[in-house]
Amino acid sequence: MKKLDKHGEYTSMPLSEIEKWYKQLNKEYSLNLSKYGVKLPKRNSIKALWLIFLRKNKGTLVHKDTISSFVASIKPNAGKDQQVRHLASDGWYILNKGDKIPDKKSTVPSGYHVLITTESPKPTFLFNSLKRAGRIAAKNFNELKAVYGFRCASCGSKEGEPHFLEPDKKTQLQQGHMNPSKPITLDNLIPQCQICNQAYQDDFVFDIKGRVVAVASVKPVLKAEKEIQDEIFKELQELQERNVP
């Protein structure tokens, strides 16, 4: 990942450019982030300047001293210790010291910050927001995955990380059909890893916690030991007799 070091001619920006970037942020916020409770800093605030500088350098590691110098060029009386990390607490997808960089094996080095995207909130913020509201708040499968903490509802393996049962494979979350006899709609889905999804197929019914609560086809019965099949047959006979008028 590109890095903007502590020194360099990065710290000045015309007021017209600052205004341009704030308008862009406002647009992206309204389109992508406001519905999740992300907070947009007030136009003339120091927080807004932090965000503007990071937005201009999106995807680039920026040192806190560089941000402080930029803020001081606009607001000379601003303190030197800029608490940029608070933007992440407001929901912006900003990574701070020690945070893992997406699709990389490295973490953010000490003293640096990076804005990943303005198309979605920080995953932990999104997860907490959706978790408070529950499954009903999810508007698409990606948001549903966030409700489950980006983990398989059945085995708990986390997306993008080694699978619990097969560590040589990276976990991929797929649409798990809760009840195969019903349409594939968001309220009939749970996130399942590729291992669980392949193993269960369309043979079982799941609850929202990813637990098997019923069979959805005869395949599991046909695969069962003969003693189990006989017991099931006996139970079904008794059930049928009880239901006969």
Contacts in CASP RR format, 6 or more apart in sequence:
PFRMAT RR
TARGET T0000
AUTHOR 0000-0000-0000
METHOD contacts of the structure
MODEL  1
MKKLDKHGEYTSMPLSEIEKWYKQLNKEYSLNLSKYGVKLPKRNSIKALW
LIFLRKNKGTLVHKDTISSFVASIKPNAGKDQQVRHLASDGWYILNKGDK
IPDKKSTVPSGYHVLITTESPKPTFLFNSLKRAGRIAAKNFNELKAVYGF
RCASCGSKEGEPHFLEPDKKTQLQQGHMNPSKPITLDNLIPQCQICNQAY
QDDFVFDIKGRVVAVASVKPVLKAEKEIQDEIFKELQELQERNVP
1 59 0 8 1.000
1 60 0 8 1.000
1 61 0 8 1.000
1 101 0 8 1.000
1 104 0 8 1.000
1 106 0 8 1.000
1 114 0 8 1.000
2 59 0 8 1.000
2 60 0 8 1.000
2 61 0 8 1.000
3 60 0 8 1.000
3 61 0 8 1.000
3 112 0 8 1.000
4 10 0 8 1.000
4 57 0 8 1.000
4 60 0 8 1.000
4 61 0 8 1.000
4 62 0 8 1.000
4 63 0 8 1.000
4 66 0 8 1.000
5 63 0 8 1.000
5 66 0 8 1.000
6 63 0 8 1.000
6 65 0 8 1.000
6 66 0 8 1.000
7 66 0 8 1.000
8 66 0 8 1.000
10 57 0 8 1.000
10 66 0 8 1.000
10 70 0 8 1.000
11 66 0 8 1.000
11 69 0 8 1.000
11 70 0 8 1.000
11 72 0 8 1.000
11 73 0 8 1.000
12 70 0 8 1.000
12 73 0 8 1.000
13 52 0 8 1.000
13 53 0 8 1.000
13 56 0 8 1.000
13 70 0 8 1.000
13 73 0 8 1.000
13 74 0 8 1.000
18 49 0 8 1.000
18 52 0 8 1.000
18 74 0 8 1.000
21 52 0 8 1.000
21 55 0 8 1.000
21 56 0 8 1.000
22 43 0 8 1.000
22 48 0 8 1.000
22 52 0 8 1.000
24 55 0 8 1.000
25 40 0 8 1.000
25 51 0 8 1.000
25 52 0 8 1.000
25 55 0 8 1.000
25 118 0 8 1.000
26 40 0 8 1.000
28 118 0 8 1.000
28 119 0 8 1.000
29 38 0 8 1.000
29 40 0 8 1.000
29 118 0 8 1.000
32 118 0 8 1.000
32 119 0 8 1.000
32 120 0 8 1.000
33 40 0 8 1.000
33 91 0 8 1.000
33 92 0 8 1.000
33 118 0 8 1.000
33 120 0 8 1.000
33 121 0 8 1.000
34 40 0 8 1.000
36 91 0 8 1.000
36 121 0 8 1.000
36 125 0 8 1.000
36 126 0 8 1.000
36 129 0 8 1.000
37 91 0 8 1.000
37 121 0 8 1.000
37 129 0 8 1.000
38 90 0 8 1.000
38 91 0 8 1.000
38 92 0 8 1.000
38 121 0 8 1.000
38 125 0 8 1.000
39 90 0 8 1.000
39 91 0 8 1.000
41 47 0 8 1.000
41 48 0 8 1.000
41 50 0 8 1.000
41 51 0 8 1.000
41 87 0 8 1.000
41 90 0 8 1.000
42 48 0 8 1.000
46 71 0 8 1.000
46 75 0 8 1.000
46 78 0 8 1.000
46 82 0 8 1.000
47 86 0 8 1.000
47 87 0 8 1.000
47 90 0 8 1.000
49 70 0 8 1.000
49 71 0 8 1.000
49 74 0 8 1.000
49 75 0 8 1.000
50 67 0 8 1.000
50 71 0 8 1.000
50 82 0 8 1.000
50 84 0 8 1.000
50 87 0 8 1.000
51 87 0 8 1.000
51 92 0 8 1.000
51 115 0 8 1.000
53 62 0 8 1.000
53 66 0 8 1.000
53 67 0 8 1.000
53 70 0 8 1.000
53 71 0 8 1.000
54 62 0 8 1.000
54 67 0 8 1.000
54 84 0 8 1.000
54 87 0 8 1.000
54 94 0 8 1.000
54 113 0 8 1.000
54 114 0 8 1.000
54 115 0 8 1.000
55 115 0 8 1.000
55 118 0 8 1.000
57 115 0 8 1.000
58 115 0 8 1.000
58 116 0 8 1.000
58 117 0 8 1.000
58 118 0 8 1.000
59 114 0 8 1.000
59 115 0 8 1.000
59 116 0 8 1.000
60 114 0 8 1.000
61 108 0 8 1.000
61 109 0 8 1.000
61 112 0 8 1.000
61 113 0 8 1.000
61 114 0 8 1.000
62 112 0 8 1.000
62 113 0 8 1.000
62 114 0 8 1.000
63 111 0 8 1.000
63 112 0 8 1.000
64 82 0 8 1.000
64 84 0 8 1.000
64 111 0 8 1.000
64 112 0 8 1.000
64 113 0 8 1.000
67 82 0 8 1.000
67 84 0 8 1.000
67 113 0 8 1.000
68 78 0 8 1.000
68 79 0 8 1.000
68 80 0 8 1.000
68 81 0 8 1.000
68 82 0 8 1.000
71 78 0 8 1.000
71 82 0 8 1.000
72 78 0 8 1.000
72 79 0 8 1.000
72 80 0 8 1.000
84 94 0 8 1.000
84 96 0 8 1.000
84 113 0 8 1.000
85 94 0 8 1.000
85 96 0 8 1.000
85 97 0 8 1.000
85 113 0 8 1.000
87 94 0 8 1.000
88 94 0 8 1.000
88 95 0 8 1.000
88 96 0 8 1.000
88 122 0 8 1.000
88 125 0 8 1.000
89 125 0 8 1.000
91 121 0 8 1.000
91 122 0 8 1.000
91 125 0 8 1.000
92 115 0 8 1.000
92 118 0 8 1.000
92 121 0 8 1.000
92 122 0 8 1.000
93 115 0 8 1.000
93 116 0 8 1.000
93 117 0 8 1.000
93 118 0 8 1.000
93 120 0 8 1.000
93 121 0 8 1.000
93 122 0 8 1.000
93 123 0 8 1.000
94 113 0 8 1.000
94 114 0 8 1.000
94 115 0 8 1.000
94 116 0 8 1.000
94 122 0 8 1.000
95 101 0 8 1.000
95 108 0 8 1.000
95 113 0 8 1.000
95 114 0 8 1.000
95 116 0 8 1.000
96 108 0 8 1.000
96 112 0 8 1.000
96 113 0 8 1.000
97 108 0 8 1.000
97 109 0 8 1.000
97 110 0 8 1.000
97 111 0 8 1.000
97 112 0 8 1.000
98 107 0 8 1.000
98 108 0 8 1.000
98 109 0 8 1.000
98 110 0 8 1.000
99 107 0 8 1.000
99 108 0 8 1.000
100 106 0 8 1.000
100 107 0 8 1.000
101 107 0 8 1.000
101 108 0 8 1.000
101 114 0 8 1.000
102 116 0 8 1.000
108 114 0 8 1.000
120 126 0 8 1.000
121 129 0 8 1.000
123 146 0 8 1.000
123 150 0 8 1.000
126 143 0 8 1.000
126 146 0 8 1.000
127 146 0 8 1.000
127 147 0 8 1.000
127 149 0 8 1.000
127 150 0 8 1.000
129 137 0 8 1.000
130 137 0 8 1.000
130 138 0 8 1.000
130 143 0 8 1.000
130 146 0 8 1.000
130 147 0 8 1.000
131 147 0 8 1.000
131 149 0 8 1.000
134 147 0 8 1.000
135 144 0 8 1.000
135 147 0 8 1.000
135 187 0 8 1.000
135 208 0 8 1.000
137 143 0 8 1.000
137 147 0 8 1.000
138 144 0 8 1.000
138 146 0 8 1.000
138 147 0 8 1.000
138 186 0 8 1.000
139 186 0 8 1.000
140 186 0 8 1.000
141 175 0 8 1.000
141 186 0 8 1.000
141 189 0 8 1.000
141 191 0 8 1.000
144 186 0 8 1.000
144 189 0 8 1.000
144 190 0 8 1.000
144 191 0 8 1.000
145 159 0 8 1.000
145 173 0 8 1.000
145 191 0 8 1.000
148 190 0 8 1.000
148 191 0 8 1.000
149 158 0 8 1.000
150 158 0 8 1.000
150 159 0 8 1.000
150 173 0 8 1.000
150 191 0 8 1.000
151 157 0 8 1.000
151 158 0 8 1.000
151 159 0 8 1.000
151 191 0 8 1.000
152 158 0 8 1.000
152 171 0 8 1.000
152 173 0 8 1.000
152 191 0 8 1.000
152 192 0 8 1.000
152 193 0 8 1.000
152 196 0 8 1.000
153 176 0 8 1.000
153 190 0 8 1.000
153 191 0 8 1.000
153 192 0 8 1.000
153 206 0 8 1.000
153 208 0 8 1.000
153 209 0 8 1.000
153 210 0 8 1.000
154 190 0 8 1.000
154 192 0 8 1.000
154 193 0 8 1.000
154 196 0 8 1.000
154 200 0 8 1.000
154 206 0 8 1.000
154 210 0 8 1.000
154 211 0 8 1.000
155 163 0 8 1.000
155 164 0 8 1.000
155 165 0 8 1.000
155 193 0 8 1.000
155 195 0 8 1.000
155 196 0 8 1.000
156 164 0 8 1.000
156 193 0 8 1.000
157 163 0 8 1.000
157 164 0 8 1.000
157 165 0 8 1.000
157 171 0 8 1.000
157 193 0 8 1.000
157 195 0 8 1.000
158 171 0 8 1.000
159 171 0 8 1.000
159 172 0 8 1.000
159 173 0 8 1.000
159 191 0 8 1.000
160 170 0 8 1.000
160 171 0 8 1.000
160 172 0 8 1.000
161 170 0 8 1.000
161 171 0 8 1.000
162 168 0 8 1.000
162 169 0 8 1.000
162 170 0 8 1.000
162 171 0 8 1.000
163 169 0 8 1.000
163 170 0 8 1.000
163 171 0 8 1.000
163 193 0 8 1.000
163 195 0 8 1.000
165 195 0 8 1.000
166 195 0 8 1.000
169 194 0 8 1.000
169 195 0 8 1.000
171 193 0 8 1.000
171 194 0 8 1.000
172 193 0 8 1.000
172 194 0 8 1.000
173 191 0 8 1.000
173 192 0 8 1.000
173 193 0 8 1.000
174 191 0 8 1.000
174 192 0 8 1.000
174 193 0 8 1.000
174 194 0 8 1.000
174 197 0 8 1.000
175 184 0 8 1.000
175 189 0 8 1.000
175 191 0 8 1.000
175 192 0 8 1.000
176 189 0 8 1.000
176 190 0 8 1.000
176 191 0 8 1.000
176 192 0 8 1.000
176 197 0 8 1.000
176 206 0 8 1.000
177 184 0 8 1.000
177 188 0 8 1.000
177 189 0 8 1.000
177 202 0 8 1.000
178 188 0 8 1.000
178 189 0 8 1.000
178 190 0 8 1.000
178 205 0 8 1.000
178 206 0 8 1.000
178 207 0 8 1.000
178 208 0 8 1.000
178 210 0 8 1.000
179 188 0 8 1.000
179 205 0 8 1.000
179 206 0 8 1.000
179 216 0 8 1.000
180 202 0 8 1.000
180 203 0 8 1.000
180 205 0 8 1.000
180 216 0 8 1.000
180 217 0 8 1.000
181 216 0 8 1.000
182 188 0 8 1.000
190 206 0 8 1.000
190 208 0 8 1.000
190 210 0 8 1.000
192 200 0 8 1.000
192 210 0 8 1.000
200 206 0 8 1.000
200 212 0 8 1.000
201 219 0 8 1.000
202 216 0 8 1.000
202 217 0 8 1.000
203 215 0 8 1.000
203 216 0 8 1.000
203 217 0 8 1.000
203 219 0 8 1.000
203 220 0 8 1.000
204 212 0 8 1.000
204 214 0 8 1.000
204 215 0 8 1.000
204 216 0 8 1.000
204 220 0 8 1.000
205 212 0 8 1.000
205 213 0 8 1.000
205 214 0 8 1.000
205 215 0 8 1.000
205 216 0 8 1.000
206 212 0 8 1.000
206 213 0 8 1.000
207 213 0 8 1.000
215 221 0 8 1.000
221 228 0 8 1.000
221 229 0 8 1.000
221 232 0 8 1.000
222 229 0 8 1.000
224 232 0 8 1.000
END
